[in-house]
Amino acid sequence: MPEGVGAVLMIGHFIVSIFNVQLGQPVIYSMPFDSMKSCEYYANMMPKEAKIDIEWKHITRSQCFTTAQFKKMMEQRNGITNPGGKPVE
């Protein structure tokens, strides 16, 4: 992470049917912010749900993480930890 990044906003976009069946894989991405306050402000501005047509809707989920939480989560996801839980150097 570059210097000055204090928080990371993760955003996920999902397309779901009226029967709660997800269409394909979600689109998930992240955006860096200088502080948790600015991250949370932007997260609150995100649309939550939009109807596409009679059967489908677009749902957006977002959550702010501190930089340390985000790094730890990415290390776990990428399998970059030893069995003892310490990051591989």
N, C-alpha and C positions, 0 to 999 in steps of 0.2 A: 504494500500500500504506500502511496506517496505521502510525504510529510503533510500535515495539516488536515488529514482525513480523521475525523472524530467519530463518524457514524456511517453506516451503510444501510441503504434502503433496498430490501429485496422485494421484487414485484413479480407476481404470477398472474398470467391471463389464462382463463379456462373457458371453453365452450361446452355448455351442458344442455341436455335435452330436458323436456318437461318431465321425463321419467328419471331424472338425475343420472343419466348416462353421459359420461364425458366423451367428447368427440376428439380423438387423437391425444397427443401429448400436450401438456401445458407449455406456454412460453414463459420462461423464468429468466429474469435478469436482475442486475444490481446497479445501484447508483451511489457514488460516494458523496458525503456531505461533510462540511467542516465541523458541525456540532449535532448532537442528538436533538436539540431544539429545532433546528432547521430541517432535519430529517423528518421529525414528527409532523411539522407544519406541512411539508410537501405530501407526506403520506395521507394526511387528512383531506388534501385537495383531490386525491385520486378518486375517480368514479368507482363505485362498488359493484353495480350491476346494471346491465343494459339489455333490453329485449331486442333480439335480432329479427325474429319473425315469430309466427305462432308456436313453433316447436322449440326453438333454440334461444339461449340467452348467453351473454358474455359476462363472466364474473371476474373481477379483479381483486386479488388479495395482496396486501402489502404489510411489511413489518420492518421496523428499524432495529438494528443491532449496533452495539459498540464495535469499534474496529477489532478489539481483542476477541469478542464473541464471534465475529464474522470469520476471522482468521482461523480460530479453533474449529468452527463448523466446516470450513473448507478443507482443513487438514484431515478431519475425520471422514469427510465425504470422499476425499481423494486417497484415503488409506495411507497417509503419511505419518502414522504414529506407530511406535513400537507396542508390543503387547503390554508393557508397563504404562502406556499412555503418554510417554514422553515423545515430543516431536523428533523426527529423524533429522540430523544435521548434515 
